[in-house]
């Protein structure tokens, strides 16, 4: 799973050997589910990065904001 997910996220594709290893170990349905989870995670993280929805009143951020140049 780690090798498959890392390759997919870093290269935007998966080699035949990584795909075959994942399917042999976990089955095709689980690999498809993994791809869906990775895609959903990316979707949510992109929304959160762009939206910058304010925290509720009286709540303090757990982390300091990144400098403007890092965005």
MOFEN-V638407 format. One record per pair of residues at least 12 apart in sequence whose C-alpha atoms are under 10 Angstrom apart, sorted by the first residue. I is the first residue (numbers start at 1). J is the second residue. If there is no record, write none. Layout:
# MOFEN-V638407
I & J
I & J
This chain:
# MOFEN-V638407
1 & 18
1 & 19
1 & 21
1 & 22
1 & 23
1 & 25
1 & 26
1 & 30
1 & 31
1 & 34
2 & 22
3 & 18
3 & 19
3 & 21
3 & 22
4 & 17
4 & 18
4 & 19
4 & 20
4 & 21
4 & 22
4 & 31
4 & 34
4 & 35
5 & 18
5 & 22
5 & 31
5 & 34
5 & 35
5 & 37
5 & 38
6 & 38
7 & 19
8 & 35
8 & 38
9 & 35
9 & 38
9 & 39
9 & 42
19 & 31
49 & 71
50 & 71
